[in-house]
Amino acid sequence: MKKRTVLYVCHNHPSVRPGGAEAYAHELHKAMRESSSFTPVFLAKGGPPVGSVGQQHPGTYFAPVDADADQYFFYTDGYDFDFFQGTITGKDFYTKHFRSFLEAYRPDVVHFQHTLFLGFDMIREVRNTLPDAAIVYTLHELLPICNRNGQMVRTVNDEELCTHESPRRCHECFRDITPQTFFLRKRFVQSHFELVDQFIAPSQFLLDRYVAWGIPSDRIRLEEYGRLPVEQVAPADDRPVRNRFGFFGQLSAFKGIDVLLEAMQLLARDRDGQARTPRGPFSAAMLERDDEVGPRARLAVHGANLDLQPGDFKEKFQDLLRATASDVTFVGQYDHDQLPSLMRHIDWVVVPSIWWENSPLVIQEAFAHGRPVICSDIGGMAEKVHDDVTGLHFRVRDPRSLAAAIETAATTEGLWERLREAIPAVYDMESHTKELTMLYEDLLFQRATG
């Protein structure tokens, strides 16, 4: 039987700008290469704002990724993206350029991983050009619902968490945009989503949010991110205390890195009542010396994209790093294949996000290496990490609560071992691709017979 084609569309390529959704989408593409039923093709946004270089060859908006025959960049040079509506304003971007790609490959399934920077109109173009194709859309976050980068954190009332949208509530956050305009934005997005055959939500929290927003429950299913096997699991050294903490992820206010640094600052003040002198760079040897005198919490910060953040946040981050320099080491950007070597110096992974999150890949990565997680008590984080079972919860945006959780983790004998023992196996990519293959085939059958 001839293999059919599945096209994966993503807003970025992980080789250009690393990110959770990008890493997952690319791993899925690589895993589907082993499929006996489908041939995968990967199409990712190329050029600014995520990449520094625009289209490589005049006259074409597509270019292979590192000469790979089944991966392409799709450039948007010369077109403007309307972030509010989620669309490119020059519609020939879809009806000319994207259509030509669809006609050349004629995929049987188009699986959207993200449409940021590319536009919701891509969905309609697939339906118009390939009426028999099945369309799948994975919902990685809440951007279709929330105009504030999909965070659902309000700009009013001390930036409280937003529990639901409405034209009135959205207008309260963005006073220069009328409720009527927000109503029209929702209808614009939903008119394209009506063309999708099946939505995928990687967490029950996200699924419930989208059903409440308007996606019919029978067109959205729960399916966790599948992950490729970890080639080298970071060892768990036999040590008397577990006082090494690690942050992995984007350096932004929404990710709560400032809350974590404030918690470390509180721990230092509670312990000494004064600032202390830095002891030099982060190292396993330094941590072992500290173990001899007591479980003093140490934090290593691994992350990138600080350059993309507002100036006041960058200044606050640098001030907090200086204030906590005796206990905190800024490691900086890392590659995914460095995780085993980085994790071996970490006992606990901290996920202090101030927004709901969905299904943070860093939690799966921590669990894959047998590291319990300390996380905010909301959204997809609280769903994935069971308090006092596979990790610890703390009150979101509360540095004092986080400091208490860190203190508990570092000082409670046997806690780390007990939580580590309860960590579940990470959902493997092989099982995930089997589920998606059955979904693709079912959808194609329904379209052929419906």
C-alpha positions in Angstrom: 0.0 0.0 0.0 1.3 3.4 -1.0 2.3 5.6 2.0 0.3 8.8 2.4 1.7 12.2 3.3 1.3 14.2 6.5 2.4 17.8 6.5 3.4 19.3 9.9 3.1 23.2 10.0 5.0 25.0 12.8 5.6 28.6 13.6 9.3 28.1 14.1 12.1 25.6 13.6 14.0 24.5 16.8 17.3 25.0 15.0 16.5 28.7 14.8 14.8 29.4 18.1 14.5 26.6 20.6 11.1 26.2 22.3 8.9 23.5 23.8 6.3 23.3 21.0 9.0 23.5 18.3 11.0 20.7 20.0 8.0 18.5 20.3 6.8 19.1 16.7 10.2 18.3 15.3 10.6 15.2 17.4 7.2 14.0 16.1 8.3 14.7 12.5 11.5 12.6 13.0 9.6 9.8 14.6 7.0 9.7 11.8 9.8 9.0 9.4 9.7 5.4 10.7 6.0 5.1 9.9 4.9 2.5 7.4 1.7 4.4 6.7 2.7 8.1 6.4 5.6 10.1 4.9 6.1 13.3 7.0 7.0 16.8 5.7 7.9 19.6 8.0 7.1 23.3 7.1 8.3 25.9 9.5 8.2 29.7 9.5 11.6 31.1 8.4 13.1 34.6 8.8 12.3 37.4 11.2 11.1 37.8 13.9 12.3 34.3 15.1 15.2 34.1 12.7 17.7 36.8 11.7 17.9 36.0 8.0 15.2 36.3 5.4 14.5 34.3 2.3 17.6 32.8 0.7 16.7 32.9 -3.0 14.7 35.6 -4.7 11.5 34.4 -6.3 10.7 31.6 -3.9 9.3 31.7 -0.4 10.5 28.2 0.4 13.9 26.8 1.2 15.1 23.4 2.5 16.3 23.1 6.1 20.0 22.1 5.9 19.3 20.5 2.5 16.9 18.1 4.1 14.4 16.7 1.5 11.4 16.8 3.8 11.9 20.0 5.9 11.3 23.5 4.6 11.4 27.0 5.7 8.4 29.2 4.7 9.5 32.9 4.5 7.1 35.8 4.9 9.4 38.6 3.5 7.4 41.5 2.3 4.2 40.6 4.2 2.9 42.1 7.5 1.5 39.9 10.2 -1.5 41.2 12.2 -0.9 39.9 15.7 -4.3 40.8 16.9 -6.2 38.9 14.3 -3.5 36.3 13.8 -3.4 36.7 10.0 -1.1 38.0 7.2 -2.7 41.0 5.6 -1.6 40.2 2.1 -3.9 37.3 1.2 -1.9 36.2 -1.9 0.6 34.8 0.7 -2.0 32.0 1.1 -3.7 31.9 -2.2 -0.4 32.0 -4.2 2.6 30.8 -2.2 1.1 28.4 0.3 -1.3 27.0 -2.3 1.7 26.3 -4.6 3.3 24.3 -1.8 0.1 22.3 -1.1 -0.4 21.6 -4.8 3.2 20.3 -5.1 3.0 17.9 -2.2 -0.8 17.3 -2.0 -0.6 16.0 1.6 -3.4 13.7 2.8 -3.2 15.1 6.3 -2.2 18.6 7.4 -1.4 18.8 11.1 -1.0 22.3 12.4 1.3 22.6 15.4 1.1 26.4 15.4 0.0 29.2 13.2 1.7 32.2 14.9 3.5 34.4 12.3 1.8 32.4 9.5 -1.9 32.9 10.2 -5.2 31.1 10.8 -5.9 31.6 7.1 -3.6 28.6 6.3 -6.4 26.4 7.6 -8.9 27.8 5.1 -6.4 27.5 2.3 -5.9 23.8 3.0 -9.6 23.2 2.9 -10.0 25.2 -0.3 -7.1 23.6 -2.1 -7.3 20.1 -0.7 -11.0 19.5 0.1 -10.4 15.8 0.9 -7.5 16.3 3.3 -7.8 15.8 7.0 -7.0 18.8 9.2 -5.6 18.3 12.7 -4.6 21.2 15.0 -2.6 20.8 18.3 -3.4 23.5 20.8 -0.2 24.3 22.6 -1.4 27.3 24.5 -4.2 29.9 24.7 -3.2 32.4 22.1 -6.5 32.0 20.0 -8.4 33.0 23.2 -6.2 35.7 24.8 -4.7 38.7 23.1 -2.0 39.0 25.8 0.3 36.5 24.1 -2.1 33.7 25.1 -1.1 34.0 28.8 -4.5 34.8 30.3 -2.9 37.0 32.8 -4.8 40.3 33.1 -3.3 43.7 32.7 -5.5 45.0 35.6 -6.2 44.1 39.2 -2.5 43.4 40.0 -2.2 41.2 36.9 -4.5 38.6 38.3 -5.0 35.3 36.5 -7.8 35.3 34.0 -10.4 32.5 34.3 -12.4 33.2 31.2 -12.6 35.6 28.3 -15.4 37.9 27.1 -15.4 41.0 24.9 -16.0 43.2 28.1 -13.2 41.6 30.1 -10.8 41.7 27.2 -11.6 45.4 26.7 -10.8 46.0 30.4 -7.3 44.7 29.7 -6.8 46.6 26.4 -8.8 49.8 26.8 -7.8 51.0 23.2 -9.7 48.0 21.7 -13.5 48.0 21.8 -15.6 45.0 23.0 -17.1 44.8 19.5 -13.6 44.4 18.0 -12.8 41.6 20.5 -16.1 39.9 19.5 -15.1 40.0 15.9 -11.7 38.7 16.6 -13.2 35.6 18.3 -15.5 35.0 15.4 -12.6 35.4 12.9 -10.6 32.7 14.7 -13.5 30.4 15.3 -14.6 30.6 11.6 -11.3 29.0 10.7 -11.3 26.5 13.5 -14.7 25.3 12.2 -12.8 23.8 9.3 -10.6 21.6 11.6 -11.5 18.0 11.8 -9.8 17.2 15.1 -8.1 19.3 17.8 -5.6 17.8 20.2 -5.0 19.2 23.7 -2.0 17.9 25.7 -3.7 18.5 29.1 -7.2 18.3 30.5 -6.8 21.8 31.8 -6.3 23.2 28.2 -9.0 21.0 26.8 -11.6 22.3 29.3 -10.6 25.9 28.6 -11.2 25.5 24.8 -14.5 23.7 25.3 -15.7 26.5 27.4 -14.4 28.9 24.7 -16.5 27.2 22.0 -14.8 24.2 20.5 -17.3 21.3 20.5 -16.2 18.6 22.9 -16.5 15.9 20.3 -13.8 17.6 18.1 -11.1 17.9 20.7 -9.3 15.0 22.4 -6.8 14.6 25.2 -3.4 13.4 23.9 -0.2 14.0 25.9 3.0 15.0 24.1 5.0 11.9 23.1 8.7 12.1 23.7 11.7 10.3 22.2 13.6 8.0 24.5 16.3 9.6 26.6 19.6 8.2 25.3 21.4 8.9 28.6 19.6 9.3 31.9 21.4 11.6 34.3 22.6 9.5 37.3 21.3 10.1 40.8 24.4 10.3 43.0 24.1 8.8 46.5 24.4 12.0 48.6 23.2 12.8 52.2 21.2 15.9 51.2 19.3 17.0 48.1 19.9 20.7 48.0 20.6 21.3 44.3 17.8 23.1 42.4 17.5 23.9 38.7 15.5 26.2 36.4 15.2 25.3 32.7 13.3 27.4 30.2 12.6 30.9 28.8 13.8 33.8 30.9 10.6 35.8 31.1 8.3 37.2 33.7 5.6 34.8 32.7 7.9 31.9 33.4 8.4 33.2 37.0 12.2 33.3 37.1 12.0 36.5 39.1 9.7 34.8 41.7 12.3 32.0 42.0 15.2 34.4 42.5 13.2 36.4 45.1 12.6 33.1 46.9 16.4 32.4 46.9 16.9 35.9 48.2 14.4 35.3 51.1 16.2 32.1 52.0 19.5 33.8 52.2 18.1 36.7 54.4 16.3 34.2 56.7 19.5 32.2 57.2 22.0 35.0 57.5 20.2 38.2 57.9 22.6 39.8 55.4 24.0 39.5 51.9 26.9 37.1 51.5 30.0 37.1 49.3 29.8 35.0 46.1 31.7 31.8 46.2 32.6 31.4 42.6 31.1 29.4 39.7 28.6 26.6 40.0 30.3 23.2 40.3 29.6 19.8 41.8 32.6 20.1 44.0 31.3 23.3 45.5 28.0 21.7 46.2 29.6 18.7 47.9 31.5 21.1 50.3 28.2 22.8 51.2 26.7 19.4 51.9 29.2 18.9 54.7 28.0 22.0 56.6 24.3 21.7 56.0 21.6 21.7 53.3 22.0 25.2 51.9 19.9 25.5 48.8 21.8 26.1 45.5 20.2 27.1 42.3 21.4 26.9 38.7 19.5 28.9 36.1 19.5 27.5 32.6 17.7 29.6 30.0 17.7 31.9 27.0 15.9 34.7 25.2 16.5 37.3 27.9 17.3 39.7 25.0 13.7 39.5 23.9 12.3 40.7 27.2 11.3 44.3 28.2 14.1 46.5 29.6 12.6 46.7 33.1 12.4 42.9 33.4 16.0 42.5 32.2 17.2 45.1 34.8 15.2 43.3 37.6 16.6 39.9 36.6 20.2 41.2 36.7 19.7 42.9 40.0 18.3 39.7 41.5 21.2 37.7 40.1 23.6 40.0 41.8 21.7 39.9 45.1 21.7 36.1 45.1 25.1 35.5 43.6 26.3 33.4 46.6 23.6 30.8 46.0 22.7 31.2 42.4 24.6 30.5 39.2 23.5 31.7 35.8 24.4 29.0 33.3 22.6 30.5 30.3 21.4 28.9 27.1 21.7 25.1 26.6 21.1 22.6 23.9 18.6 19.7 24.4 21.4 17.1 24.1 23.2 18.8 27.1 20.4 17.9 29.5 21.9 14.7 30.9 25.1 16.4 31.9 23.2 19.4 33.3 20.7 17.3 35.2 23.4 15.2 36.9 24.1 18.3 39.1 20.4 18.9 39.8 18.2 17.2 42.4 15.0 19.2 41.9 13.6 21.1 38.8 11.6 24.3 39.6 8.8 25.4 37.3 7.6 28.7 38.8 5.4 30.1 36.0 2.9 32.8 36.9 0.5 31.8 34.1 -1.5 28.6 33.7 0.9 26.8 31.4 -0.4 23.8 29.4 1.9 20.8 29.5 5.4 22.1 30.0 8.0 19.9 28.3 10.4 20.7 31.1 8.3 18.6 33.5 8.5 15.6 31.2 12.3 16.2 30.8 12.7 16.3 34.6 10.6 13.1 35.1 12.6 11.4 32.3 15.7 12.0 34.4 14.1 11.0 37.7 14.0 14.5 39.1 11.0 15.6 41.2 9.5 19.0 40.3 8.6 22.0 42.4 5.9 24.0 40.6 3.1 26.6 40.8 -0.2 25.2 42.0 -2.2 26.1 38.9 -3.1 24.9 35.4 -1.2 22.3 33.5 1.6 22.3 36.0 -0.5 21.2 38.9 -2.1 18.6 36.7 1.2 17.0 35.7 2.9 17.2 39.1 1.0 15.7 42.0 1.7 17.5 45.2 3.7 15.5 47.7 3.6 12.5 45.3 5.9 13.4 42.4 6.9 16.9 43.5 5.8 19.9 45.6 3.4 22.7 44.9 3.6 26.3 46.1 1.3 29.3 45.8 1.6 30.9 42.4 3.5 34.2 42.4 4.4 33.8 46.1 8.2 33.9 46.7 7.7 33.1 50.4 5.6 30.0 49.6 8.3 28.9 47.1 11.1 29.5 49.6 9.2 27.3 52.1 8.9 24.5 49.4 12.6 24.8 48.6 13.5 24.7 52.3 11.3 21.6 52.8 12.9 19.9 49.8 16.4 20.6 50.9 15.9 19.6 54.6 13.4 16.8 54.7 15.2 13.4 55.0 13.9 10.8 52.6 11.5 13.2 50.7 13.5 13.2 47.5 13.8 9.5 47.4 10.1 9.0 48.1 8.9 11.4 45.4 11.4 10.1 42.9 10.1 6.6 43.3 6.6 7.7 42.4 7.5 9.5 39.2 5.6 7.9 36.3 7.1 6.8 33.0 7.1 9.6 30.4 4.6 9.0 27.5 6.8 7.6 24.7 6.8 8.8 21.2 6.3 5.3 19.7 2.9 5.0 21.5 2.1 8.6 20.5 2.8 8.1 16.8 0.6 5.0 16.8 -2.3 7.0 18.3 -1.8 9.8 15.7 -1.6 7.3 12.9 -4.9 5.7 13.9 -6.4 9.2 14.2 -5.2 10.3 10.7 -6.5 7.1 9.2 -9.9 7.4 10.9 -10.3 11.0 9.8 -9.4 10.2 6.2 -11.9 7.3 6.2 -14.6 9.7 7.6 -13.9 12.3 4.9 -13.9 9.6 2.1 -17.2 8.1 3.3 -18.9 11.2 4.8 
